């Protein structure tokens, strides 16, 4: 997987990162995420949000968490899905290390997450995301892949 970062209108590529484009959005932070199908797209969105929020290394063994998220359509489902992951971090101090979506439709997502406890001595908050917004939210199929534009309130 690759990460594409826009800096000074030049795209830079780094390897072994979630597949997303970082958007410069006044007062907020935005990303464009890609996936081969809806399942892959939503998994990449979760990994990308976590990557832009927290970095560091820990030896802690990951624990499993199950999530079931309802939605009205794919756009709403994306906001609610990432909102649940943000709640795990903000409310329960859990950082996801892996995600596997078992079921996805426009109206529901069931997933298994691997999480570790946020230890500020080992992990650093890079971007303090306050909320996942509906502003410019978009989940679409473009050609042979899926894409989502997501804006976070900082």
Long-range contacts (C-beta under 8 A, 24 or more apart in sequence): 1-44, 3-51, 17-51, 18-44, 18-47, 18-48, 18-51, 19-44, 19-48, 20-44, 20-45, 20-48, 20-51, 22-52, 23-149, 23-151, 25-151, 27-154, 28-133, 28-135, 28-151, 28-152, 28-153, 28-154, 29-127, 29-129, 29-151, 29-152, 29-154, 30-136, 30-149, 30-150, 30-151, 30-152, 31-149, 31-150, 31-152, 32-147, 32-148, 32-149, 32-150, 33-147, 33-148, 33-150, 34-145, 34-146, 34-147, 35-145, 35-146, 35-147, 36-144, 36-145, 36-146, 37-146, 38-74, 38-104, 38-139, 38-146, 39-101, 39-104, 40-146, 41-139, 41-146, 41-147, 41-148, 42-77, 42-78, 42-81, 42-101, 42-104, 42-109, 42-111, 43-99, 43-100, 43-101, 45-78, 45-81, 45-82, 45-148, 45-150, 46-81, 46-82, 46-85, 46-96, 46-99, 46-111, 46-113, 47-96, 47-99, 49-82, 49-85, 49-86, 49-129, 49-132, 49-150, 49-152, 50-85, 50-89, 50-95, 50-96, 52-126, 52-127, 52-129, 52-152, 53-89, 53-125, 53-126, 53-127, 53-128, 53-129, 54-89, 54-95, 54-118, 54-123, 54-124, 54-125, 54-126, 55-123, 55-124, 55-126, 56-122, 56-123, 56-124, 57-122, 58-116, 58-119, 58-122, 58-123, 60-116, 60-117, 60-119, 61-116, 62-97, 62-98, 62-114, 62-115, 62-116, 63-114, 63-115, 63-116, 64-112, 64-113, 64-114, 64-115, 65-94, 65-112, 65-113, 65-114, 65-115, 66-110, 66-111, 66-112, 66-113, 67-109, 67-110, 67-111, 67-112, 67-113, 68-108, 68-109, 68-110, 68-111, 69-108, 69-109, 69-110, 69-111, 70-107, 70-108, 71-106, 71-107, 71-108, 71-109, 72-106, 72-107, 73-106, 73-107, 74-106, 74-139, 75-134, 75-137, 75-138, 75-139, 76-134, 77-104, 77-106, 77-107, 77-108, 77-109, 77-139, 78-137, 78-139, 78-148, 78-150, 79-132, 79-133, 79-134, 79-137, 79-150, 81-109, 81-111, 82-132, 82-150, 83-131, 83-132, 85-113, 86-129, 86-131, 86-132, 88-113, 88-115, 89-118, 93-117, 93-118, 94-118, 95-123, 127-152, 127-154, 128-154, 129-153, 129-154, 130-154
